[in-house]
Amino acid sequence: MIRLTDPRIQRYLTPYKYGKPVLAGTGTPGAFDEKSVDVPFVFRHNHKFYMVYTGFDGKGYQSALATSDDLLHWTPQGIMIPRDPADSGRWDKVGTCVTWIIKESDNLYDTPRLKKIHGKYWLVYHSYPSDGYEAGPAEIGLAWTEDEELKDWHRLDAPVFSWKDGGAWEQGGLYKACIITCGDTYYLFYNAKDTQKRWIEQTGMARSKDLLHWERCGKNPVLQVTPGAWDGRFLSDPYIVKDGDTWVNFYFGYNSGHAQEGLALSENLEDWEKVEAPIITNTPGGVDEEHAHKASIVYYHGVLYHFYCATRPVREGDPTEVYNAFRTITVAADKPVF
């Protein structure tokens, strides 16, 4: 375990919180974000910042885009892959939770920008089979676009990665995936759950040369929970970047109390050393009073920004509510820039 005071990790810490949402759901009846927003993914594209984020409407997830000039004030741009009644026969008919678009560079200090592969941008998402909040075991799919406005996406017909041919630790279904590139190989990191009533989530890895055919790592799950610790039940939602020769995973941990942001380091993408304590904790009374989780990392003009999903108990006047919580997206930084 790496201590929180270890000099190796100080450059990754973002102790300065914005303290309020940068994006919240509308609460509009029937809107994709009627109940909540979740899972940010932030990048630079065509001279603007973009955020992919997911809304919940009571039936399932749908993901949307927002744009910004300053990383703090965001303007929604609409749903990326709308739910369509004509899709009733598809495996992902309930909706898509987009978690990643493949980037030009996975280096931490390169501002995230999108990469074209054979003239197309590629995103990864997961989808649940039944109506409701994360109902049933999810699988992972891919979609592509040639549209520079990132609004016209085309899904592949079948999942590219499934729990059905995985280990016992992932038979409850799959969650957030990120895809990074090392040499001529793509690496897919994902968290998954087992089938216990009080399930455990851990993180696995798979490799591919073509994005379509994936081989699981023999050491899976490569990032495991620590029983009794702050990440004793969940070690989830990887966001992986490279700093020199070191791979850095911003993830979240949970142990039946609060979800909090954590950190792990690796030299080879298989063997990981975790930081012993959270790097972003909950603030009593704050926007992240209940949970601070699901990272998206952006370095821009000398500042490291750490976007994450924040939840607190719902209050009178909040525009949205899901399971008695107000779930939004906020940000922290490594410098007092707010």
Buried (B, 14 or more C-beta within 10 A) or exposed (E): EBEBEEEBBEEBBBEBBBBBBBBBBBBEEEBBBBBBBBBBBBBBBEEEBBBBBBBBBEBBBBBBBBBBEEBBEBEBBEBBBBBEEEBEEBBBBBBBBBBBBBBBBBBBBBBBEBBEEEEBBBBBBBBBBEEEBBBBBBBBBBBBBEEEEBBEBEBBEEBBBBBEEBEEBBBBBBBBBBBBBEEEEBBBBBBBBBBEEEBBBBBBBBBBEEBEEBEBBEEBBBBBBBEEBBBBBBBBBBBBBBBEEEBBBBBBBBBEEBBBBBBBBBEEBBEBEBBBBBBBEBBEEBBBBBBBBBBBBBBBEEBBBBBBBBBBEBEEEBBBBBEEBBBBBBBBBBEEBE
